[in-house]
Amino acid sequence: MDESDRAPVGVGPWPGGRAAWPSDPRYDPELLEHGDARNVVDRFRYWRLEAIVAELDTLRHPFHVAIENWQHDLNIGSIVRTANAFTAEAVHIVGNRRWNRRGAMVTDRYQHLVQHPSIDDLVAWARERGLPIVAVDNTEGAVPVDAYPLPERCVLLFGQEGPGLTDAALAAADAHVEIRQFGSTRSINAAAAAAIVMHEWIRQHAHP
């Protein structure tokens, strides 16, 4: 496809000019005047960022996503993007505060992010709220996630590409699940694994 044949991204200025602008305070005058090229669903077109976050806060599901970040894994951004798509309550970054945001495609602006310096800190946070931690890794004794009743309120804990979860994370978890695989590779991409497990939570608990 030639670049000139691609559909335009987003929408242009609000039709009809200023006289036709909606009075709803959720709408952003700058976007109404110049158009909205953000990657948002149609219902949020022209809305202020703060208004979108506030609306999502009324829809969020009661599961959290936690990711160990010791090696600046490039998958973290993609996991944040998926967490936003499934309206996770929050995403927790464990370890290094800095992470590669490229894969998030700015969805981190709409997703609550919490930083924990260590696994111990995440565990203490989860215990205070009565949230079980479900570790996702293909380790000995892990239960296939599609055969495991994921708790409705929980923390889904993911490791990094390659090394997976640390021993400390595995030891702290209340349950261990894995994704069934049938090919020759030992593991699948960390972001893909996170998407599968989050969707399994959606399949089990989300309602239209």
TORPALO-99494 format. One record per residue (C-alpha): residue in one letter; x, y, z. Coordinates in Angstrom, 2 decimals. Layout:
REM TORPALO-99494
SITE, A, X, Y, Z;
...
***
This chain:
REM TORPALO-99494
SITE, M, 0.00, 0.00, 0.00;
SITE, D, 1.32, 3.43, -0.92;
SITE, E, 1.63, 5.94, 1.93;
SITE, S, -0.83, 8.22, 0.15;
SITE, D, -3.45, 5.45, 0.25;
SITE, R, -3.38, 5.01, 4.02;
SITE, A, -6.42, 6.14, 5.98;
SITE, P, -5.83, 9.29, 8.06;
SITE, V, -5.14, 8.72, 11.75;
SITE, G, -7.79, 10.04, 14.12;
SITE, V, -10.28, 12.75, 13.31;
SITE, G, -10.07, 16.36, 12.19;
SITE, P, -11.50, 19.47, 13.87;
SITE, W, -15.04, 19.24, 15.23;
SITE, P, -17.48, 19.68, 12.32;
SITE, G, -19.29, 22.99, 12.22;
SITE, G, -16.65, 25.10, 13.92;
SITE, R, -16.71, 26.63, 17.40;
SITE, A, -20.40, 27.37, 17.27;
SITE, A, -21.10, 23.64, 17.17;
SITE, W, -18.70, 22.62, 19.95;
SITE, P, -20.24, 20.46, 22.71;
SITE, S, -20.58, 22.11, 26.12;
SITE, D, -19.56, 18.96, 28.00;
SITE, P, -16.47, 19.85, 30.14;
SITE, R, -14.88, 16.49, 29.27;
SITE, Y, -14.07, 17.82, 25.81;
SITE, D, -10.71, 19.50, 25.17;
SITE, P, -10.92, 22.84, 23.29;
SITE, E, -7.52, 22.25, 21.67;
SITE, L, -8.62, 18.89, 20.27;
SITE, L, -11.97, 20.27, 19.15;
SITE, E, -10.20, 23.01, 17.24;
SITE, H, -7.30, 21.06, 15.74;
SITE, G, -8.48, 17.46, 15.66;
SITE, D, -7.65, 14.33, 17.64;
SITE, A, -4.97, 11.98, 16.27;
SITE, R, -4.59, 9.94, 19.47;
SITE, N, -4.97, 6.17, 19.52;
SITE, V, -8.21, 6.11, 21.49;
SITE, V, -11.58, 4.47, 20.87;
SITE, D, -14.24, 6.64, 19.26;
SITE, R, -16.16, 7.29, 22.47;
SITE, F, -13.12, 9.15, 23.85;
SITE, R, -12.47, 11.30, 20.79;
SITE, Y, -11.82, 14.93, 21.74;
SITE, W, -11.91, 14.13, 25.47;
SITE, R, -9.35, 15.58, 27.86;
SITE, L, -6.75, 13.10, 29.11;
SITE, E, -7.94, 13.56, 32.70;
SITE, A, -11.53, 12.88, 31.66;
SITE, I, -10.56, 9.62, 29.94;
SITE, V, -8.64, 8.43, 33.01;
SITE, A, -11.56, 9.33, 35.27;
SITE, E, -13.95, 7.35, 33.07;
SITE, L, -11.61, 4.36, 32.96;
SITE, D, -11.42, 4.48, 36.75;
SITE, T, -15.13, 3.62, 36.83;
SITE, L, -14.53, 0.57, 34.60;
SITE, R, -11.29, -0.94, 35.87;
SITE, H, -11.14, -4.63, 36.69;
SITE, P, -9.87, -5.74, 40.12;
SITE, F, -6.70, -7.46, 38.91;
SITE, H, -3.24, -5.93, 39.05;
SITE, V, -0.26, -6.63, 36.81;
SITE, A, 3.27, -6.69, 38.22;
SITE, I, 6.49, -6.95, 36.21;
SITE, E, 10.02, -7.50, 37.44;
SITE, N, 12.35, -4.93, 35.89;
SITE, W, 15.98, -5.77, 36.56;
SITE, Q, 17.26, -5.65, 32.96;
SITE, H, 15.13, -2.91, 31.34;
SITE, D, 13.07, -5.48, 29.45;
SITE, L, 11.62, -4.01, 26.24;
SITE, N, 8.45, -6.04, 26.77;
SITE, I, 7.30, -3.91, 29.69;
SITE, G, 5.82, -1.22, 27.45;
SITE, S, 3.81, -3.81, 25.53;
SITE, I, 2.54, -5.32, 28.79;
SITE, V, 1.41, -1.88, 29.96;
SITE, R, -0.44, -1.42, 26.67;
SITE, T, -2.24, -4.75, 27.11;
SITE, A, -3.09, -3.93, 30.73;
SITE, N, -4.70, -0.73, 29.48;
SITE, A, -6.68, -2.64, 26.84;
SITE, F, -8.09, -4.92, 29.56;
SITE, T, -8.51, -2.05, 32.10;
SITE, A, -6.29, -3.53, 34.80;
SITE, E, -6.53, -1.74, 38.12;
SITE, A, -2.83, -0.86, 38.02;
SITE, V, 0.56, -1.93, 36.67;
SITE, H, 3.38, -2.41, 39.16;
SITE, I, 7.01, -2.07, 38.10;
SITE, V, 9.29, -4.00, 40.47;
SITE, G, 12.96, -3.05, 40.54;
SITE, N, 14.41, -0.31, 38.38;
SITE, R, 12.20, 2.76, 38.23;
SITE, R, 13.11, 3.51, 34.62;
SITE, W, 11.62, 1.33, 31.90;
SITE, N, 11.34, 1.49, 28.11;
SITE, R, 8.02, 3.16, 27.31;
SITE, R, 8.19, 2.76, 23.54;
SITE, G, 6.00, -0.35, 23.44;
SITE, A, 3.35, 1.31, 25.60;
SITE, M, 2.38, 3.63, 22.72;
SITE, V, 1.50, 6.35, 25.29;
SITE, T, -1.10, 4.11, 26.97;
SITE, D, 0.86, 4.61, 30.21;
SITE, R, -0.83, 8.02, 30.36;
SITE, Y, -4.16, 6.30, 30.92;
SITE, Q, -2.95, 3.48, 33.16;
SITE, H, -2.15, 3.75, 36.87;
SITE, L, 1.50, 2.84, 37.47;
SITE, V, 3.07, 1.92, 40.82;
SITE, Q, 6.79, 1.44, 41.44;
SITE, H, 8.20, -1.01, 44.00;
SITE, P, 11.92, -1.15, 44.74;
SITE, S, 11.82, -4.88, 45.52;
SITE, I, 9.70, -8.01, 45.50;
SITE, D, 9.44, -7.73, 49.29;
SITE, D, 7.85, -4.31, 48.89;
SITE, L, 5.33, -5.61, 46.34;
SITE, V, 4.47, -8.57, 48.57;
SITE, A, 3.90, -6.31, 51.58;
SITE, W, 1.67, -4.06, 49.47;
SITE, A, -0.37, -7.04, 48.23;
SITE, R, -0.68, -8.63, 51.68;
SITE, E, -2.03, -5.39, 53.17;
SITE, R, -4.85, -5.50, 50.61;
SITE, G, -5.53, -9.22, 50.76;
SITE, L, -4.45, -9.73, 47.16;
SITE, P, -3.02, -13.16, 46.27;
SITE, I, -0.01, -13.14, 43.95;
SITE, V, -0.17, -15.41, 40.92;
SITE, A, 3.26, -16.01, 39.38;
SITE, V, 3.34, -16.71, 35.65;
SITE, D, 6.30, -18.86, 34.62;
SITE, N, 6.82, -22.34, 33.16;
SITE, T, 8.34, -23.78, 36.30;
SITE, E, 8.06, -27.22, 37.88;
SITE, G, 4.60, -27.70, 39.37;
SITE, A, 2.96, -24.75, 37.62;
SITE, V, -0.71, -25.27, 36.72;
SITE, P, -1.91, -24.50, 33.16;
SITE, V, -3.58, -21.12, 33.41;
SITE, D, -6.61, -22.25, 31.42;
SITE, A, -7.21, -24.96, 34.05;
SITE, Y, -6.71, -22.68, 37.05;
SITE, P, -9.48, -20.54, 38.62;
SITE, L, -7.76, -17.17, 38.75;
SITE, P, -8.85, -15.11, 41.76;
SITE, E, -11.01, -12.14, 40.83;
SITE, R, -8.88, -9.84, 43.00;
SITE, C, -5.22, -10.67, 42.49;
SITE, V, -1.79, -9.63, 41.28;
SITE, L, -0.56, -11.32, 38.10;
SITE, L, 3.23, -11.37, 38.37;
SITE, F, 5.42, -11.62, 35.27;
SITE, G, 9.16, -11.99, 34.85;
SITE, Q, 11.51, -10.82, 32.13;
SITE, E, 12.29, -12.20, 28.74;
SITE, G, 14.80, -15.03, 29.13;
SITE, P, 15.41, -15.42, 32.87;
SITE, G, 11.74, -15.32, 33.86;
SITE, L, 10.84, -14.64, 37.48;
SITE, T, 13.48, -14.45, 40.17;
SITE, D, 13.62, -17.08, 42.91;
SITE, A, 12.40, -14.48, 45.40;
SITE, A, 9.33, -13.75, 43.28;
SITE, L, 8.50, -17.42, 42.84;
SITE, A, 8.88, -18.06, 46.55;
SITE, A, 6.57, -15.16, 47.42;
SITE, A, 3.77, -16.21, 45.08;
SITE, D, 0.57, -17.83, 46.34;
SITE, A, 0.09, -19.75, 43.07;
SITE, H, 2.10, -20.64, 39.96;
SITE, V, 0.57, -20.88, 36.50;
SITE, E, 1.95, -21.50, 33.04;
SITE, I, 0.76, -21.39, 29.43;
SITE, R, 0.38, -24.69, 27.60;
SITE, Q, 2.88, -24.98, 24.74;
SITE, F, 3.20, -27.63, 22.05;
SITE, G, 6.15, -26.61, 19.89;
SITE, S, 9.92, -26.82, 20.20;
SITE, T, 10.63, -23.52, 21.93;
SITE, R, 11.02, -23.50, 25.71;
SITE, S, 9.11, -20.27, 26.25;
SITE, I, 7.12, -17.60, 24.46;
SITE, N, 7.63, -13.85, 24.34;
SITE, A, 7.00, -12.21, 27.72;
SITE, A, 4.55, -9.65, 26.33;
SITE, A, 2.62, -12.38, 24.49;
SITE, A, 2.48, -14.49, 27.65;
SITE, A, 1.16, -11.54, 29.65;
SITE, A, -1.55, -10.89, 27.05;
SITE, I, -2.67, -14.54, 27.16;
SITE, V, -2.90, -14.61, 30.94;
SITE, M, -4.69, -11.27, 31.18;
SITE, H, -7.21, -12.43, 28.61;
SITE, E, -7.73, -15.62, 30.59;
SITE, W, -8.63, -13.45, 33.58;
SITE, I, -11.05, -11.53, 31.32;
SITE, R, -12.54, -14.79, 30.06;
SITE, Q, -13.16, -15.99, 33.59;
SITE, H, -14.37, -12.81, 35.24;
SITE, A, -15.29, -9.96, 32.89;
SITE, H, -18.91, -9.45, 31.95;
SITE, P, -20.30, -7.46, 29.01;
***
